[in-house]
Amino acid sequence: MAQKKQIRIGLVGTGLMGRTHSNGYNRIANFFPELEYHPVLKAVCSRNAEKVKAFAEQWGFESYETDWKALVARDDIDAIDICTPNDSHAEIALAAAAAGKMILCEKPLARTLAEGETMVEAAEKAGVKTTVWYNYRRIPAVTLAKQIVDSGKLGKIFHYRANFLQDWTINADLPQGGTGLWRMDVDSAGSGVTGDLLAHCIDTAMWLNGAITDVSAMTETFVKERMHQLTGKVQPVGIDDACLFHCHFANGSLGLFESTRYARGHKALYTFEINGEHASIRWDLHDLNRLEYFDHSDESIVRGWRSIHVTDGDQPYMNRWWIPGCGIGYEHSFIHQVADFLKSLETGEPCGPTFRDALQTQKVCEAVIESANSRSWKDTGAEAIG
Ligand SMILES: NC(=O)c1ccc[n+]([C@@H]2O[C@H](COP(=O)([O-])OP(=O)(O)OC[C@H]3O[C@@H](n4cnc5c(N)ncnc54)[C@H](O)[C@@H]3O)[C@@H](O)[C@H]2O)c1
């Protein structure tokens, strides 16, 4: 390892994303050995000393902190990885930018567009490298979808539709706020399914199909009041439990998006489908190694939907893994993002989505909420993303 250039990581947050990112860093040396840069797990931060110490030992961090400000202030850290709830993304990112650190930030970029704008401004002014973990782009079947769209095989695109369906908040007794339930509290999360789930769909959609220009949305909060874990009081629920919107893309195609946490039976059913003049593609997170593809130019007697098992060495990222036919999983999308981030340090290219790219998704999320609140169409102002 001596010849490698080191990127010393300081990671904040030891929950679900703290684990997926730590796993990503740990597996780079084995699966992307040619990269010039190597991640060093320098320090991890979380507020409970006992828990963060155990996390550091379990995942191989050299040290730990209980205050993210102390982490950001350390001279032996090059990059801050933000894996905390949405209400701390901006504060940590601004401090990291001021300290000249690279920033890897979980999605959504921020709770609001205004917060996101301060982050973009600070990072660009400081000239620090950024990336936001819209990780679904780096599932091989989704990356293959991007290659197919960019090759022009679909021809003119008419329709884009996406769903992200869950069912874990149907119980009206579920509290809001605090550990494990910050997503239910609008002050922590910024919004409900729009920023949490649809943001993923919007990032993928604009990456595959260009900018979303205007939206018409409806949201619903099915359970209006819930006990707050931190105050013990029953308080109004400020998040959207469900959100549906339709939209125009800059390329003239129409979009249809739905997300809810009230679709009984669905755990994380993220699906998208694109219909073009010559061909269509569709993908489903529950069967993530497959991309379905319909090509109208096929001979008519065998024409139909093909189910492409995206596990061949010719297909995106798959020459890193096992043998054709053997699938990979959710965690690999994070490993791929770490690898692409490290590669971008060699090439000097951005590692999309950058903060500026993620701001475009934030613009759409904000327009969606404004549209639902005002019952009117809203322009997003979003630009194309890389
Ligand atoms: N890319 C994805 O697919 C994906 C999936 C889940 C979550 N996320 C995003 O990742 C972020 C974290 O979500 P999660 O599911 O890991 O949450 P989580 O509740 O599992 O973990 C959050 C962690 O942050 C810590 N934390 C909170 N405030 C802190 C502070 N001020 N200082 C230090 N540590 C603090 C908590 O102790 C906990 O360890 C959110 O922004 C979320 O939207 C992204």
The ligand as an ORCA input file, in Angstrom:
! r2SCAN-3c Opt
* xyz 0 1
  N     -28.267      6.924     -0.454
  C     -29.251      6.228      0.097
  O     -29.794      5.325     -0.493
  C     -29.695      6.560      1.494
  C     -30.371      5.602      2.274
  C     -30.692      5.931      3.586
  C     -30.390      7.191      4.085
  N     -29.777      8.116      3.286
  C     -29.436      9.449      3.814
  O     -28.331      9.305      4.715
  C     -28.462     10.196      5.813
  C     -28.438      9.378      7.098
  O     -29.493      8.442      7.055
  P     -29.408      7.067      7.886
  O     -30.520      6.211      7.366
  O     -28.031      6.528      7.890
  O     -29.794      7.594      9.335
  P     -29.608      6.865     10.720
  O     -30.640      7.416     11.625
  O     -29.513      5.389     10.515
  O     -28.151      7.352     11.192
  C     -27.874      8.693     11.466
  C     -26.577      8.767     12.260
  O     -26.198     10.140     12.430
  C     -25.819     10.324     13.796
  N     -25.977     11.737     14.111
  C     -27.112     12.470     14.109
  N     -26.834     13.752     14.403
  C     -25.504     13.825     14.601
  C     -24.608     14.864     14.960
  N     -25.055     16.121     15.157
  N     -23.293     14.589     15.093
  C     -22.828     13.343     14.882
  N     -23.633     12.289     14.537
  C     -24.945     12.547     14.415
  C     -26.734      9.391     14.559
  O     -26.232      9.121     15.852
  C     -26.680      8.165     13.656
  O     -25.503      7.427     13.898
  C     -29.750     10.970      5.572
  O     -29.458     12.191      4.973
  C     -30.529     10.095      4.626
  O     -31.426     10.815      3.800
  C     -29.424      7.812      2.025
*
